[in-house]
Amino acid sequence: MKHTIATKNLFSYEYEREAILVKSKLVQIIARHNPHLMQRDAENVVSAIFEEISAALANGQRVELRGFGAFSIKARSARNGRNPRTGEAVMVEEKWVPFFKTGKDLRDRLNK
């Protein structure tokens, strides 16, 4: 069952959309509201943005999008875990995980 919600998109137009915004839908929205862009070009732009954010994080950089939020990485310490299939205790190694902190404008918009 698909759930839809009425909301305003990035360009402040009222529309119905699925409760989950996936990359392909984002590309369609950008292409629709920028008629000078072919859908392929919008897809290239979205992919390039995601690639640059990923590359910056992989290099240990923080990515700030003012008003929206900031992406960074945090170390998750090594810990004792359990294999869910066997119940056997296992050691989970330290790893880096992405972290997102919302910006003030986004928090304010969500809490209107």
C-alpha positions in Angstrom: 0.0 0.0 0.0 1.5 3.3 -1.0 1.2 6.2 1.4 1.1 9.7 0.0 1.3 13.0 1.7 0.6 16.5 0.5 3.6 18.8 0.9 5.6 21.4 -0.9 8.5 20.3 -2.9 11.9 22.0 -3.2 10.4 24.8 -5.4 7.3 25.5 -3.2 4.7 23.9 -5.5 2.0 21.9 -3.8 1.9 18.2 -5.0 1.2 14.7 -3.9 4.2 12.5 -3.5 5.1 9.1 -2.0 6.2 9.2 1.7 9.7 8.2 0.5 11.7 10.4 -1.9 14.0 8.2 -3.9 16.9 9.4 -6.2 14.9 8.8 -9.4 12.0 10.8 -8.2 14.3 13.7 -7.1 15.8 13.6 -10.6 12.2 13.8 -12.1 11.3 16.8 -9.9 14.5 18.7 -10.8 14.0 18.0 -14.5 10.3 19.0 -14.4 11.0 22.4 -12.7 14.1 23.1 -14.9 12.8 22.7 -18.4 16.2 23.8 -19.8 17.6 20.5 -18.4 17.1 17.2 -20.0 16.3 14.4 -17.5 19.7 12.8 -18.2 21.4 16.1 -17.3 19.4 16.4 -14.0 20.4 12.8 -13.2 24.1 13.6 -13.9 23.8 16.7 -11.6 22.2 14.7 -8.7 24.8 11.8 -9.2 27.7 14.3 -9.2 26.4 15.9 -6.0 26.1 12.6 -4.2 29.5 11.5 -5.5 31.2 14.7 -4.3 29.6 14.3 -0.9 30.7 10.7 -0.7 34.2 11.5 -1.8 34.6 14.3 0.7 33.4 12.0 3.5 35.7 9.2 2.4 38.6 11.7 2.7 37.6 12.7 6.2 36.1 16.0 5.3 33.0 17.6 6.7 30.3 18.7 4.1 28.2 21.7 5.1 25.1 22.7 3.2 24.1 25.9 5.1 20.5 25.9 6.3 20.1 22.2 5.4 22.7 20.4 7.5 26.2 19.0 7.7 27.5 15.5 6.9 30.5 14.2 8.8 31.9 10.9 9.8 32.2 9.4 13.3 34.2 6.5 14.7 32.2 3.7 16.1 34.3 1.8 18.7 35.0 -1.8 18.6 32.6 -3.9 20.6 31.4 -7.3 21.5 28.5 -8.4 19.3 26.5 -11.5 18.6 25.8 -13.4 15.4 22.0 -13.3 15.1 21.9 -16.6 13.3 24.0 -18.7 15.6 24.0 -16.6 18.8 27.8 -16.9 18.9 29.7 -14.0 20.4 31.8 -12.1 17.9 34.1 -9.1 18.0 32.8 -6.2 15.9 35.8 -4.0 14.7 36.0 -0.3 15.0 34.5 1.4 11.9 33.6 4.8 10.5 30.0 5.7 10.0 28.3 8.7 8.3 26.6 11.3 10.5 24.1 14.0 9.6 23.3 17.0 11.7 20.3 19.1 10.6 20.7 22.8 10.0 18.6 25.4 11.7 16.5 26.3 8.7 15.6 22.6 8.1 14.8 22.1 11.8 12.6 25.2 11.8 10.8 24.0 8.6 10.1 20.6 10.1 8.7 22.0 13.3 6.3 24.6 11.8 
